[in-house]
Structures are given as C-alpha cells and as structure tokens.
Amino acid sequence: MSVWLAIICAGCFTFGTRFLPLSPLMPKNMPPWFQLAMKFVPVSVLSAIIIPAIFISEETGNIIIQDNLRIEAAIVAILVAYFTRSTAITIISGLSIIWVLTFLQ
C-alpha cells in the first residue's frame, strides 16, 4: 500500500509542477527576487551534472585528480566556450582533447 501511495504522491507532485506554471492560478509577473534567483538555476543544474562527470571515476566512484584526462578536456572546453560561445564547437573540442589524450597515453 505504501508503494502505491508513493507513486500517487510522486505523480501528483510531477503533474503539479508542470501544470501550475501554465495555469491561470499562478501570477503572470514573478517578484524581482524570484526572477533573480531563477537566473542561477541553469548554472546550478549543469554544475551538478558536469562536475561529477569530470572528477568522479565511473569504475570506483572515487574522486580522481591525478591522471584524469577529463580535467584537461574540461579546461580546454571552458576556454573554447568562453571565446567562441558555440555549444557545438565546445563539445567537439572537449571530445577531441579526450580522444587525443587517450590515444597518446
């Protein structure tokens, strides 16, 4: 019974978070403090995805700093992203660096 209750609650929560912003129940203009806070959401979400992918080993789950090719590739990708502002070029450069360093190792 508790599993079904958890599934129903999760479904209601998911539906509510999708429905409320589109419904007339929500105000059309958000307060300035909320708009300011929402500017940090993409950075927070992407950081939570990218940082573990760079520093945490897939095999052991430990943090790897030494001999980590992904750190060098991430630094190159950050520089490319800063100067080009192109997502495609950033991804291609980061992957290329990983491939080249893996081949040379």
Residue pairs with C-beta under 8 A, 6 or more apart in sequence:
20 26
30 38
50 74
53 70
54 68
54 70
54 71
54 74
55 63
55 64
55 65
55 68
55 70
55 71
56 62
56 63
56 64
57 63
57 64
65 71
69 97
69 98
69 101
69 102
69 105
70 98
72 97
72 101
73 94
73 95
73 97
73 98
73 101
74 94
76 93
76 94
76 97
77 90
77 91
77 93
77 94
77 97
80 86
80 89
80 90
80 93
80 94
81 87
81 90
84 90
